[in-house]
Amino acid sequence: MTLPSRHAPLAMDAEAFKALGRQLVDQLASLLASVPARPVTRDESPSSVRDALSLTGPLPEHGTDPAALLTDTARKLFDHSLFNAHPRFFGYITAPPAPIGILGDFLASALNPNVGSWTLSPAATEIEAQTVRWIAELIGFGFSPSGGGGLLVSGGNMANIVCFLAARAAAAPWDVRAKGIDGGHGRQMVAYASTEAHTWIQKAADLCGLGTEAIRWIETRDTLQMDVAALRRAIDTDIAAGHIPFLVAGTAGSVSTGAVDPLPEIAAVCRDKGIWFHVDGAYGGFAAALPDAPRDLRGLAEADSVAVDPHKWLYAPLEAGCALVRNGDALRKTFAYHPAYYHFDDRAVNFVDYGPQNSRGFRALKVWLALRQAGAAGYRRMIADDIELSRAMARAVERHPELELTTQALSITTFRYVPADMRTQRGSEVVEHYLNHLNEALLDDLQRSGELFVSHAMLRGRYVLRACIVNFHTSGSDVDAVPEIVVRQGRILDRRLRPIAELDGAGARPR
Ligand SMILES: Cc1ncc(COP(=O)(O)O)c(C=O)c1O
């Protein structure tokens, strides 16, 4: 009897793997070193990117030489990507990858453990469990004596959503997992967050069937922090109406400005009313590790759950978010099922029981390796430096007569370009309208220029530029360069836009 012959065009022997790996690592080392000299991004259209990478053809019927394929792909990717590892990348909240994290992902892929069950990933599960404990320790979040819980997920959104679901399951007076969100009781479960909260909460309410109208948007004070008196009033109104308040989400570092809600005050309200207190620390949570962290931020220690994002301030390569829940049982009660076709040892941690994923990758390795390489002290230093550089940027902005500083908190600085002759006319409706238009166009120009990359925020109707530093490559000279670049581009744009703007006389002075 002849056995069927085996074709494995993906197989690679050890020598070929070594040769390709070495070639790729050599190439990547040079390409990564070249990032600071490259533009942050190129002003390319989607079709030019598709053409450059030959992405329009059909699926090839036959394979190709992997060595040439890898070399060519790496080169093209570096020629047509945006570099969040560029020292002048200040957009959104996206960090550069720690080199040890890059290598960690390589190692994790080589092992390819399925970190859903302990049996399938003994070492990887234990490394993830330790990573979760270390993250909690770093930010000062204590687990309950009976045992806390947490796991790594894809990012901040998912980490928050996991906690949201845990709060929902814990608070519903009926079995919400079996009966659904109204459980036949006709009572609405409601959640609270400030108007500065990130859009994760809309996705959470939407995805779990509550609907976004179940979110009570609490107004903020002048400092853009949640108004806790308004929170208390909203909760009382809902209780009087027979609704079930089940979660208050405080934000530890808002996406727009880095504002930190008064977490200790919110914690007190939650204790008083018996509501789950969740903190979205996706951005700012890790700054709680600093010895001089403000009291508002350290208040995350009082939460029932916290979401943090290692792919932000721990500089882990995407993707890595982390959900921490004080009482680990709450996670199991939210996610665990025990189907007949799985038989996992329940004396060990099986992460499948702690979150929505079934098969799970070894995300923890890159985070764990970076935590070990830098240590807590190394991280405290890098985060503190980012914050100090952001403050330096704010001072540089403030010194420039054509820039207006709007906010500085954690490592986010917001500001806008205001032509010199318009300074005294700020506040007038037509001028504000023009300034919004001008700064929006300026953002577009700056992003296309590749010299630096900032994003934007809307602050009480004003369109502002926003620079966020979660970037250990950024130095003082990068920060110092920002005002000049912004003003140079701003002047050019103002000369172009002013003559066609409808300013009704205001600000229309010939230049
Ligand atoms: C405060 C806050 N929460 C949640 C998120 C969502 O995180 P991710 O993009 O990792 O899902 C962000 C992203 O910037 C954020 O700033």
The ligand as an SDF file (V2000), in Angstrom:
LIG
                    3D

 16 16  0  0  0  0  0  0  0  0999 V2000
   -9.2210   57.0280   27.2210 C   0  0  0  0  0  0  0  0  0  0  0  0
   -9.2600   55.9650   26.1620 C   0  0  0  0  0  0  0  0  0  0  0  0
  -10.0440   54.8980   26.3290 N   0  0  0  0  0  0  0  0  0  0  0  0
  -10.1080   53.9090   25.4100 C   0  0  0  0  0  0  0  0  0  0  0  0
   -9.3670   53.9770   24.2550 C   0  0  0  0  0  0  0  0  0  0  0  0
   -9.4510   52.8640   23.2450 C   0  0  0  0  0  0  0  0  0  0  0  0
   -8.2500   52.1650   23.2210 O   0  0  0  0  0  0  0  0  0  0  0  0
   -7.8740   51.2100   21.9790 P   0  0  0  0  0  0  0  0  0  0  0  0
   -7.7020   52.1010   20.8170 O   0  0  0  0  0  0  0  0  0  0  0  0
   -6.6320   50.5440   22.4270 O   0  0  0  0  0  0  0  0  0  0  0  0
   -9.0070   50.2640   21.8060 O   0  0  0  0  0  0  0  0  0  0  0  0
   -8.5500   55.0770   24.0360 C   0  0  0  0  0  0  0  0  0  0  0  0
   -7.7690   55.1980   22.7960 C   0  0  0  0  0  0  0  0  0  0  0  0
   -7.0820   56.1470   22.5620 O   0  0  0  0  0  0  0  0  0  0  0  0
   -8.4860   56.0920   25.0200 C   0  0  0  0  0  0  0  0  0  0  0  0
   -7.6990   57.1610   24.8700 O   0  0  0  0  0  0  0  0  0  0  0  0
  1  2  1  0
  2  3  1  0
  2 15  2  0
  3  4  2  0
  4  5  1  0
  5  6  1  0
  5 12  2  0
  6  7  1  0
  7  8  1  0
  8  9  2  0
  8 10  1  0
  8 11  1  0
 12 13  1  0
 12 15  1  0
 13 14  2  0
 15 16  1  0
M  END
$$$$
